[in-house]
Structure formats: C-alpha cells, structure tokens
C-alpha cells in the first residue's frame, strides 16, 4: 500500500529526531557540570581558587600580627616585665576615631605603593600626619587584578598599616616618629588611619648642602636608632626596605616613619651559606649559630645600609680636619662590617664629645684674637655679605663656632672677611652661630651680640 501523506510523515519524523537529539545533548551537558563550581564560583576567571588564596593571605597577615604580640610578651617576661600592647589596647596616644572625624586635612604630603599621607590640623593649632590606605596605590591595584575582591583587597593591604601601628606602639625611641593615635572605624574615616608626629620628607640633595654639623646629627641619630633596634622590646629588628624615603626630619632630627617592612626575626639557617648578606657591590657571610639562626644578620644588614645610604654621602665631606681620622676609621670599619653597632655608636659619641668640647681646636694659637677689636653689646646693620659653603644661610656666611678663637681663625682663612659677629643663638650641639662679612654700614645696640673687627695697620691694610 502506498502512503499518501509522505511529506507530512517525513516532517513528523524529523521533529521527533530533533527533540531526541536535544534531550541527549542536555543530559550530556549537565553530566559534565555535576563536579564543577556553580554560580560565581563557576566564572571562567577561576575566582574560587583565587578566593581561597586571598583568604590564606589574610590569615597569614593576621598570624604575623599575633606573632608580634607573642614575641613582645616573651621578651618582656624574660626581662621581668609583663604587658601587652595591641590595636585594642593603645598607648598614651589619645587621638581616636571621634577626634579624627572632625579633623580637616590641609595638605597632601605624599603616597606610596600602600599608603597615603595627609597633613591635618589639630584644634590646638598643631599639625599631625594621617596615614591611610592608598586605594589607588600599586598594592591595591595588583590585588584587585589578582582577586577582583575590593573588600578583601582593602583588608589585605590594610595589614601593612596595622602592622606599622603595632610596631610604633612597641618601638618607642627619639629617632622613631611618635604614634599620636589611630582609628579603625570605616564609617568615620574610611578605614584604618594612623595619626603620627608630622615631619618633612628627607631630602638628600638639600641635606648634602647643609653644614657638616647637621649632617653628622643625622648620622648620629641613625646609629642611635640602629643600636636600639638591635636590642628592642621585639628583639633584633631588621629594616628590610632601608631607604632614605623611609625617614623624615622633625626639628632637625632624623626619624624613622615607615616600619611596615621591618622584620623581628633573624633568618633561620642550616649552614653558613644560608647567612649570606648580598649587596650590589659586595657580599658578607655570617656564621650559622648552634640554634640554627643567623645571629647578628639583622644588625649587620642595618649597619651596612646606613653606611651605603647615609655615611658615604654625609660624613666625610667638609668635616673638621682634626676629626677626619676618626671619621675615616668609622667609614672603613662600617664599610667592611668590622665593627659592631655598639662600637660604632661609641665612635660617634666620641666624635660628638670632641666636637662639642672643642678639643679638636686646642692647637689654635690663643693670640689669634688679638688681631680683632671687639664691640660688645652691638650688632652690625646694612651688611656687605659674602657667601661661603656650607652656610646656615644661603645668601650669607653663617657658621657654627666653639669660641671666638675659632671664629677668628675662620675669618682669617676667608679672603673677603673683615669682621664677624657672634650672638646668643646656638646650634643643637651648643656651639655658637657666627656671621662673617666683608663690611657693614653702622652699628646698633644689641645686648645679645658682639662684633669683632679686624684691626687695620697704619698703612690702611687689614691685618
């Protein structure tokens, strides 16, 4: 029998075949997905394992903070103290979230990979530095590229600032910036904020142009800091990111302001080859101790970095000639790491004592002042200035002196000098400030000043 509706039957058979194939393909597709992540976890960027990695990093940072507390407590107990300082139990710093909420930023001081620093005014007229997370910084950008989690990345990047706050609470020294407060209320201040003593960024070019006395002060403060870090309440502390940018100047004093990359543990080792200090120009190897740690490595790292970033540029140039042998000894000893931090500090303190006491000037003839007539209680005005380097003032010649005898010796060595004046103003060492000039118009009374003029021979020539 012939089938009359063959086209219609063919269409029905084709439709049934299509439905059957569709069901088979869907069943195969869902069977492949049974063991795969679902929803956000199934994104092609692999966010599920990335989320686990981010969570692991957050846990590691938290453990690092907890380890700081444990280390601090252990050392304090060994030394007979007992106490815990943490983010939940701040120091005497009394600026908190409430005060920060009404504080106004007045200037932008700088930013780095992790943090932004703003200058803010306190109600009493003083200024502080506010450190917070740099949301546009490199660390935040790299984290977002890796994890696509803004909240998690903010928390991860914030750990550096949290660590810095903990370290500032535990490490207190005249050459470390003072922590004046902190807040972790995201509603008020947008996240964690540290309130610090405000300083000026260290400018090496400007420092190189300053008098030797000020450059020596910077190096002395650094050595005092490193000696403290070698025996700190947290043990021996290494500054892993040792750069001039980690420091600020506060009233002429060098102060460490960035501690987030500090390490409070000596590296572990199996043999001496594990205790290698590598620098661009040379390497050093220390012995692996019986406790399987590189004891002293943190101190040596800090000291050599001080030598290559600070001492090399600031110490030798324009140093008093009679102090140069002592300075050269320091340079050689630190450059070869042949001297401990304690010995280095003793050498610096010796130079300071000699410089302040004027012992290096004992060979100057006492008769040198006889060439000058003194007018006490007077000061010169409408001066004819000349420049000398390095001077405390750019447009004139102002130097520190131990005594009138040293000032007379300097004036004799300057061909343009015909007079100098000494006031009651002193430097940080207690030395007097003397102004040297080639002439002046007239004198005015000033009980805090004395003018010394070179005597003139009968021929009219200046002695």
C-alpha positions in Angstrom: 0.0 0.0 0.0 1.2 3.4 -0.9 1.5 6.0 1.9 -0.4 9.1 0.7 0.9 11.8 3.1 4.6 11.1 2.8 5.8 14.8 3.1 3.8 15.2 6.4 5.2 11.9 7.8 8.7 13.0 6.9 8.3 16.3 8.8 7.0 14.4 12.0 9.9 12.0 11.9 12.4 14.9 11.6 10.8 16.8 14.5 11.0 13.6 16.7 14.6 13.1 15.8 15.5 16.8 16.7 13.8 16.5 20.1 15.6 13.3 20.9 19.0 14.8 20.0 18.2 17.9 22.1 17.5 15.8 25.2 20.6 13.7 24.7 22.9 16.8 24.4 21.4 18.5 27.5 21.8 15.3 29.6 25.4 15.1 28.5 26.0 18.9 29.2 24.6 18.7 32.8 26.5 15.5 33.5 29.7 17.4 32.7 28.8 20.1 35.2 28.0 17.8 38.2 31.5 18.3 39.6 32.1 21.9 38.6 31.5 25.0 40.7 28.2 26.7 40.3 27.2 30.4 40.2 30.1 32.9 40.9 32.4 30.1 41.6 31.9 28.9 38.0 33.3 32.0 36.5 35.9 31.4 33.8 38.4 33.6 35.7 38.9 30.9 38.4 37.6 33.1 41.2 37.0 30.1 43.6 40.7 29.2 44.0 41.6 32.8 43.9 39.3 33.4 46.8 41.0 30.7 48.8 44.4 32.2 48.1 43.1 35.6 49.3 41.7 34.1 52.4 45.0 32.3 53.1 47.0 35.5 52.7 44.7 37.3 55.1 45.2 34.5 57.6 49.0 34.8 57.2 48.9 38.5 57.8 46.8 38.0 60.9 49.2 35.4 62.2 52.0 37.8 61.6 50.4 40.4 63.9 49.7 37.9 66.6 53.3 36.7 66.4 54.4 40.3 67.1 52.4 40.2 70.3 53.7 36.8 71.3 57.3 37.9 70.6 56.9 41.1 72.6 55.4 39.2 75.6 58.1 36.6 75.6 60.9 39.1 75.6 59.2 41.2 78.3 58.7 38.2 80.5 62.4 37.3 80.1 63.3 40.8 81.2 61.0 40.8 84.1 58.1 42.8 82.5 54.6 41.8 81.8 52.4 43.7 79.4 50.6 43.6 76.1 50.2 46.5 73.7 48.0 45.9 70.7 45.5 47.7 68.5 42.8 47.0 71.1 44.9 48.5 73.9 46.6 51.6 72.6 49.4 53.6 74.3 49.0 57.0 75.8 48.2 58.3 72.3 44.8 60.0 72.8 43.7 60.9 69.3 40.9 58.4 68.3 38.1 58.0 65.9 36.0 60.8 67.5 38.8 63.3 67.1 39.6 62.1 63.6 36.0 62.5 62.5 36.2 66.3 62.9 39.8 66.7 61.7 40.5 68.6 58.5 43.3 67.7 56.1 45.1 70.8 54.9 47.8 69.3 52.7 48.9 66.2 50.7 52.3 65.0 52.0 52.8 62.0 49.8 51.8 58.5 48.8 53.4 55.2 48.1 52.6 51.6 47.0 50.4 51.1 50.1 49.7 54.3 52.0 48.7 57.9 51.6 49.9 60.6 54.0 48.0 63.8 54.6 48.7 66.8 56.8 46.0 67.7 59.3 45.4 70.4 61.8 44.6 69.7 65.5 42.3 72.1 67.4 45.3 73.3 69.4 46.9 74.5 66.2 49.5 71.7 65.9 49.8 69.6 62.9 49.9 65.8 62.5 50.3 63.3 59.7 47.5 61.0 58.8 48.4 57.7 57.2 45.7 55.6 55.5 45.4 53.0 52.8 46.1 54.3 49.2 43.2 53.0 47.3 44.8 53.9 44.0 48.2 52.5 45.0 50.2 49.8 43.4 49.4 47.2 46.1 45.7 47.7 45.8 45.8 47.6 42.0 47.7 44.4 41.9 45.5 42.8 44.5 42.4 43.7 42.5 43.9 42.4 39.3 44.5 39.1 41.1 41.4 38.6 43.1 38.7 41.1 41.9 37.6 41.5 45.5 37.6 45.1 46.7 36.7 44.4 50.3 39.2 41.6 50.7 41.9 43.6 49.0 41.3 46.6 51.2 41.6 44.3 54.2 44.8 42.7 52.9 46.5 46.0 52.0 45.4 47.4 55.4 47.5 44.8 57.2 50.7 46.8 56.4 49.4 49.8 58.2 48.0 47.7 61.0 51.5 46.2 61.4 53.1 49.6 61.4 50.7 50.8 64.2 51.6 47.7 66.3 55.3 48.3 65.8 55.0 52.0 66.6 53.3 51.1 69.9 56.1 48.7 70.9 59.1 50.5 69.5 59.5 54.0 71.1 62.7 55.9 70.5 63.6 59.6 69.9 64.5 58.6 66.3 61.2 56.9 65.6 58.1 59.0 64.8 55.6 59.2 67.7 52.2 57.5 67.3 49.7 60.0 68.5 46.6 57.9 67.8 44.7 55.6 65.5 41.3 54.6 64.3 39.8 51.6 62.5 36.2 52.9 62.1 35.4 52.8 58.3 32.3 54.8 58.9 34.1 57.8 60.2 37.5 57.8 58.5 37.0 55.3 55.6 39.2 52.5 57.1 42.2 52.3 59.3 44.1 55.5 59.9 47.3 56.2 61.9 47.9 59.6 63.5 51.7 60.4 63.5 54.0 63.1 64.5 54.4 65.2 61.4 57.8 65.5 59.8 59.3 66.6 56.5 60.4 64.0 53.9 64.2 63.6 54.0 65.7 65.4 51.0 69.2 64.1 50.5 70.2 66.9 48.0 69.2 69.5 50.5 71.0 67.7 53.3 74.2 67.5 51.2 74.2 71.2 51.0 73.8 71.7 54.8 76.6 72.3 57.3 78.6 69.2 58.4 77.3 69.5 61.9 73.7 68.9 60.7 74.8 66.0 58.5 76.6 64.5 61.5 73.5 64.9 63.5 71.5 62.8 61.0 74.1 60.0 61.0 74.4 60.1 64.8 70.6 59.8 65.2 70.6 56.9 62.7 73.3 55.0 64.7 71.5 55.5 67.9 68.3 54.2 66.3 70.1 51.1 64.9 71.6 50.3 68.3 68.1 50.5 69.9 66.7 48.2 67.1 69.4 45.7 67.9 68.1 45.2 71.4 64.5 46.4 71.1 61.5 45.0 73.0 60.8 42.8 70.0 64.4 41.6 69.7 66.7 42.4 66.8 64.7 44.3 64.2 65.8 44.5 60.5 64.7 47.3 58.2 64.3 45.3 55.0 63.3 48.3 52.9 66.2 50.5 54.1 65.9 53.7 52.0 66.2 57.5 52.8 62.5 57.7 51.9 61.6 55.7 55.0 62.7 58.6 57.2 61.5 62.1 57.9 63.1 65.2 59.6 61.5 66.6 62.7 63.1 69.8 64.0 66.5 68.7 62.6 66.3 65.2 64.0 66.1 62.1 61.7 63.1 59.9 62.5 62.0 56.5 61.1 58.5 56.7 59.8 57.9 53.5 57.7 58.1 50.2 59.6 55.7 48.0 57.7 58.6 46.1 56.1 60.5 45.6 59.3 61.4 42.0 60.4 61.7 41.0 64.0 63.2 37.6 63.4 66.7 36.5 62.5 66.8 34.2 59.4 67.0 30.5 60.0 69.9 28.5 58.6 71.4 25.0 58.1 74.9 26.2 57.4 76.9 29.3 56.9 75.9 29.7 53.2 72.4 30.4 54.4 73.7 33.5 56.3 74.6 35.5 53.2 74.2 39.3 53.1 74.0 40.4 49.4 74.5 44.0 48.4 75.1 45.4 44.9 78.9 45.9 45.4 79.8 43.2 47.8 78.6 40.3 49.9 79.1 39.2 53.5 78.7 35.8 55.2 78.0 35.3 58.9 78.2 32.0 60.8 75.2 29.8 61.3 74.8 29.5 65.1 74.1 26.3 67.1 70.5 27.5 67.4 70.3 27.4 63.6 69.8 31.1 63.2 71.9 33.8 61.5 72.5 35.7 64.7 73.6 39.3 64.1 72.4 39.3 60.5 69.7 41.9 61.1 72.2 44.3 62.8 74.8 43.9 60.1 72.2 44.5 57.4 71.1 47.7 59.0 74.6 48.9 59.6 75.8 48.4 56.1 72.7 50.0 54.7 73.4 53.0 56.9 77.0 53.1 55.5 76.0 53.0 51.9 72.9 55.3 52.0 74.0 57.8 54.7 77.6 57.7 55.9 79.2 57.6 52.5 77.4 60.9 51.4 77.1 62.8 54.7 80.0 62.1 56.9 83.4 62.8 55.2 82.7 65.9 53.2 83.6 69.3 54.8 84.3 67.5 58.1 86.6 69.4 60.5 90.2 68.5 59.5 91.2 67.3 63.0 88.2 64.9 63.2 88.8 63.3 59.8 91.0 60.5 61.1 88.1 59.4 63.4 85.6 59.7 60.6 87.8 57.7 58.2 88.0 54.9 60.9 84.2 54.8 61.1 83.9 54.7 57.3 86.4 51.8 56.9 85.0 49.8 59.9 81.3 50.0 58.8 82.2 49.6 55.1 83.8 46.3 55.9 81.5 45.4 58.7 84.4 45.0 61.1 82.8 46.9 63.9 79.6 46.1 65.9 76.8 48.6 66.2 77.8 49.2 69.9 81.4 50.0 68.8 80.1 52.2 66.0 77.9 54.2 68.5 80.8 54.6 70.9 82.9 56.0 68.0 80.1 58.5 67.0 79.6 59.6 70.6 83.4 60.2 70.9 83.3 62.5 67.9 80.4 64.4 69.3 82.1 64.9 72.6 85.3 66.2 71.0 83.3 68.5 68.7 81.2 69.9 71.4 84.1 70.4 73.9 86.4 72.0 71.3 89.2 69.5 72.0 90.0 69.4 68.3 90.8 73.2 68.4 93.4 73.0 71.2 96.3 73.7 68.7 94.8 77.0 67.6 97.0 79.9 68.8 95.5 82.0 71.6 97.0 85.1 70.1 94.8 84.9 67.0 92.0 87.0 68.6 94.5 89.9 69.2 94.0 90.9 65.5 90.4 91.8 66.3 88.8 94.7 68.1 85.6 93.7 70.0 82.5 95.8 70.4 80.2 94.0 72.9 76.5 94.8 73.1 76.4 95.8 69.4 75.4 94.4 66.1 76.1 95.4 62.6 73.4 96.5 60.1 73.3 97.1 56.3 76.0 94.4 56.0 78.1 93.6 52.9 77.7 89.9 52.8 79.6 87.2 51.0 78.7 83.5 50.6 80.5 80.5 52.0 79.7 76.9 51.8 78.2 75.2 53.7 76.4 78.0 55.5 73.3 78.1 57.7 72.0 80.8 55.4 72.1 80.7 51.7 72.8 84.4 50.9 75.4 85.0 53.6 78.2 83.2 55.5 76.9 81.9 58.9 78.8 79.1 60.5 78.9 77.4 63.9 81.9 78.0 66.1 83.1 76.7 69.5 84.6 80.0 70.6 85.8 83.5 69.4 89.2 81.9 68.7 87.7 79.5 66.1 85.7 82.3 64.6 88.8 84.4 64.2 90.6 81.5 62.7 87.8 81.1 60.1 87.7 84.8 59.3 91.5 84.8 58.7 91.1 82.0 56.3 88.4 83.8 54.2 89.9 86.5 51.9 86.7 88.5 51.9 86.2 88.6 55.7 86.8 91.8 57.6 84.6 91.3 60.6 82.3 88.8 62.3 79.6 88.9 64.9 78.5 86.3 67.5 75.1 86.2 69.1 73.5 84.1 71.8 71.9 81.8 69.2 73.3 78.3 69.3 73.1 75.0 67.3 71.9 71.6 68.6 75.5 71.0 70.0 75.5 74.2 71.9 78.0 75.8 69.5 77.6 79.5 68.7 76.5 80.9 65.4 78.9 83.4 63.9 78.1 85.7 60.9 81.1 86.6 58.7 81.0 89.6 56.4 83.2 91.9 54.3 81.8 95.1 55.6 78.8 96.9 57.2 77.3 100.4 57.3 76.9 101.1 61.0 76.3 99.5 64.4 73.2 99.3 66.7 72.9 98.3 70.3 72.1 94.6 71.0 72.9 93.1 74.4 72.9 89.6 72.8 75.6 90.3 70.2 79.2 91.2 69.9 81.0 92.5 66.8 84.7 91.6 66.1 86.5 93.8 63.5 89.9 93.1 62.1 92.4 95.7 63.1 93.9 98.0 60.3 97.6 98.6 60.0 98.9 102.1 59.8 99.2 101.7 56.1 95.5 101.0 55.9 95.7 97.3 55.1 93.6 94.9 57.0 95.7 92.6 59.3 
